């Protein structure tokens, strides 16, 4: 198993030159380029958490976080699309065999979308007709199947739509993560058979394993946090390289020889490393519980979400510090620092890593009543 994980991670690392070469074109087009999408699919990046029987890598979650961080280090939007597609692939654990084969049987098929239950459903023979519109549809332009949440009998469900039934609206004009294609999408009376309706947070998996046993909202938050850490890591790398090469205007010494820059770079590395260590420590505890068939306690889930939100916040601050330290060199489109700054701040706006999770953790820790259903 260790060798298989190592091989999977190496396949993803081999994508870095292509991802970096295509990043500018992807940002301009507001979606990943076709060569990058094909490479991600071929490398298994869109199925990192799916069952092996449906072409998935079944990565342990600590390895998944590392894989996403490395991809986001190459390019934030690419890491984000790998995150949302591989997270969506966990649905395969909960689908009946015929539905799982239908959606994930083709190793080249890609699924992503928005599970928020914003759609309206009407019962019809064999399933439901669904109408609704969702935002934040990251990677949906590349998908064969698109998920959208809806209410069925007063309960939330994730609906798996055939992409041919979905209209994607060109709405993604954003400050960062521009190449994620996170457009609005819409269905009108789309038929979804009962077999393609699931709700993982409260459902029993068809296939057993630690991935479906892990708190559903926890790994969504982990994915977002991992991407932000990868982006911040790239920013630190970029400012280190710039500091060695640059002598600022009107200065006699290189940036690397100036005390202020030295302190800023060291501070950025320390904050990033501390945030990463906190995240992986909490993840280790939760993952060991899931692998051992034990329930992840409410306090552990709250601490994991705290670590995810803290990581996203620190990543945004680290990229800001790196950008500022770079001075005027940071502001040009040719500098990766400006993209890191924008990407990290946009990723950190995601609800899964909201500052509200600090409040949720404190309430759990202090035994103050609070809703813990989405921890």
N, C-alpha and C positions, 0 to 999 in steps of 0.2 A: 504493500500500500504506500509506503514512504517513497519508493521509487516512482510509483505512478504519480504521486503528488508532485515530486520533483520534475518529472517529465512535463506535467501540465504547466507548471510555473515557468519552465524553460521555454515552452512554446509561446507563452504570452510575452516573455522578455524579447523573444525574437521579432515581435511585432513593433518594437519601439522605433526603429529607424523609419519604417513606413508611416507609423502614426505621426511622428514629428514632421516628416516631409509633407504630409497631407494636411497638417493642422491649419495652415493659413487658408487653404482652399475650402476646407470644411467650415471654418468660421465665416468666410465670405458667403458661402452657400447656405449657411444656417442649418446644416445637416452633415453627418459624416459622409465622406466620399464613398463611392461604390467599392474601390479597392480595399478600403479599411473595413467596411462592413463584411465583405467576403472573407477577409483575413480573420476577423473576429469570429465569424461562424466556423470557419475551417479549424481554428485553434480551440474551439469549444468554449469561447468566452461568453456566449449567450446562454450556456447550459451548465454553468459552474456548480449550481446547487440542485440540478435535476437528478432523478434516479438514474443509475447506470443503465438500467434496462431501456430507458428512453434517451440514450445518448448523453447522459449527464456525467459530470466529473465527480459528483457527490463529495465535493471538497469539505473538509472540516471548516467550520466557520473562521477559526483563526487564520487558516491558509487562504480562505476567501478574502478576508480583510487585507491580507498582505498582497494578494493578486490584484485587487482593485486599487490599492495604494500605488502599486508599481505602474499600472496602466494609466492612472491619473497623473502620475509623475511625468509620463510621456506627454499626456494631453488630458486636461480636465474633462472635456466633453466626451472623449473616448472612454475614459474611466467611468463616467456617469452612465453612458449607454450600456456598457458591460454590466454595471451594477443593476440597472433597472430591468434589463432582459434576463439576467441570471436570477435575480430575485423573483421575477414573475415565473420563471421555470419551476419554482418550488410548488406551484399549483399541481404539477404532475403527480406529486405524492398523494394528493387528495382526490384525484379523478378516478372514476371507474375505468377499467382497462380499455373499453371501447372508445371512451372519450379521450383518454390519454394517448391512445394510438392515433386517433383522428388529429389531435392538435400537435403532438410531439413525435409522432411516428416518423415523419420526414426529418432526417438529421439537419436539414438546411432551414427548417422553418424557425421563425423568430416570433416571440410574443412579448408584449409590453402593454402598458396602459395606465389607467388610474382606478384603483379599487374603491375610491370614495363612492358611497351609495347615493348617487345623484340622479339615477335613472328611474323612470316610471315603468312598471311592468303590468301587462294584462295577460291573464291566463288564456292560453289557446291549447288546442290539442297537441299533447306531447311536450309542452314547455311554456314559454312566455314570449309575447311580443314586447320589445323594449324600446322606449323612446327616451332620449336624454342627450345632454351635452356635457363634456368634461374638459377641464383644463389640465395643463401640465402633462401632456401626453408624450413624454420623452421617448425617443426612438421609434415612435409609431410610424413615421414614413418608411421604415425598413421592415415593418412587421407583416406577417401572414395572418396572425391572430392578435386581436386587440381586446384587452380587458377593460370593463367598465362596471362599476358597482351599481346596484339597483336594489330597491326594496321589494321583497316578495313576502306576502302575508305578514307584513309589519316587521320583517327581519331582513337584515342586509344580506346580499349575495353578490359574489363576483361572477359576472357574465363573460363568457368567452365568445367574442364576435368574430365571424369570418371577416377579414379585412375588406373584402369586396362589398360588405354591407355598411361600411363606415366611411363617412365624409370627414376628411381632415381639412380644417380651416387654417389658412396661413396667418397665424397670430403671434408666432414666436419672434418678437423683435425685442431682445432683452440686453441688459448690460453685460452679462456674462453667461458662460456655458452656451454660447451662441450656436454651437454646432450640434446641440442635442436634439434639435427639431421638436422641441416640447410644445407643439401646437395644441390648440383646442381640437376636439374631435366629436362627432355627432352621429347618432343613429336615429332612424325614424321607423318605428314598427319592425325592428330587426328581430327575426325569429331566433330564439336560443333554446335548444332542446334541454330538457331537465338534466341530462347527463353532463352538459357543459355549464352547470351552475354549482358553485362551491362557496364556502366561507371558511377559510382555513383557521381564523382565530377561534372559532367555536366548533370546528368540525373534527371528525375522526379521520385520520389518514387511511387510505387504502393500503399503502405500503408503509411498513414500520421502519423507523430509523431515527437518529438524533436530530436530523434537520427538521422534520415535521414536528418533533417534540419540543423544539426550541420556541420560545415566545415569538409569535409572528411579528409583532411590531418591533421587537428587539432587533431582529436581523435587518429589518428595513432601516432602522436608525443606524445600525452598524455600517450598512452599505454607504449611506450618505456621509457618515463620519470618515470612513476609509478614503473616500474620494477627496474630501477636504484635506486630509493629512497628506495625500499624495501631491496635491496641488501645492501645499505649503512646502513640502520637501523640495519640489522643483524650484520654488522661489528662493529657498536657501542656497541651493546649488548655483542658481543663476547669479545671486549677489556675490557669492564667494568668487566665482569666475570673473565677474566684473571688477571686483575690488582688486584682484591681482593685476588686471590689465589696465585699469583706468587711472590716470592722473588728472584729477579735476582741474578745470580752468582756474588760473591764477594760483594754483597750489604747486609746491615744489615736490611734495611726496605723493606716492601712489595712494589710492584709497585704502589699500590694505595696510599701509603704514600709519594711518591716522587713528588716534585713540578712539574717537567717536564711532568710527565705522567698526573698529574691532569690538567695542562693547555691544554695538547693535547686532553684529553677526553672531557673537557668542550668546547674546540674549535670545535671539531668534532660534538658534539651535537648542538651547536649554528648554525653552518653552515648548517647542515642537516635540522634543524627545520625552519630556515629562507627560505631555498630553497623550502621546502614543503609548507610553508605558502604563498609564492609568487605564486606558481603554483595553489594552491586551490583558492586563491583570484581571479586570472585572469580567472580560469575556472568558478567560480561562476558567474561572469559578462556575460561570453559567453553563459553559460547554461541557465541563466535567459532569455536572448534574444531569444535563440532557443525555449525554452518552451513557451514564450509569442508570438511566431510567428513573431518575429522581426528579421531583418537581422543582422548578426554579422558583425560589421563594419570592414573595412580593418585594422584600427589601433588596434582594439581589437584582431583581428586574429593575427596581428604581435606581440602584447604583449603576447598573449598566447604561441606562438611559442618561443618567447624569454624566457618565464618562463620554458618551457619544456627543452630547450637547456641549460639554466642555471642550472636546476635541475640535468641533466645528468652530467654536468661538475663538480658540487659540489659533487655529489655522488662519482665520481671517486676520487676526492681529499680527501673526508672523508674516503673512504676505504684505500687509501694510508696512511693516517695519522694513522688510527687504526692499519694497518699492521706494520708500522714502530715502533709504540709505543710498540707493542708486542714483539719486539726484535727477538731473535732466535726462540722463541716458535711459531712464525707466519709461518715459512718456511716449516713446515712438512705437509704432506698430511692429517694428522689427525686434522689439524687446519682448522676451517672454514674461518679463516681470509685470508689465501692464495687463497681460492676459491672466496671469496667476492672480493678480489683485482682484480683477473683475470676477473671475470664476469662483474663487474662494468665498467671496462675499455673497454671490448669488446662491451658491450651494448651501451656505450657512443660513439662508432664509427659509430653508425647507422646514415644514412643520414637525418633521420627525426629530429635528435637533433644535427645536425652539428653546429659548430661555425658560419657558414655562416648565420644562422638565426639572429645572433646579428647584422650583417651588414644589413640584410633585414629590421629588426625593425628600425634601425637608419635611413635608407633611407625613410621609410614610415613616421617616426616621423618628419624628417627634410624636407619632401616634395621633396625628390630627386627621379627622375623617376626610377622605378624598376618593375620587373615582380612580381605580387602578386597572380598569378593564383594558386600557390601551397601553399599558406598560410592557 
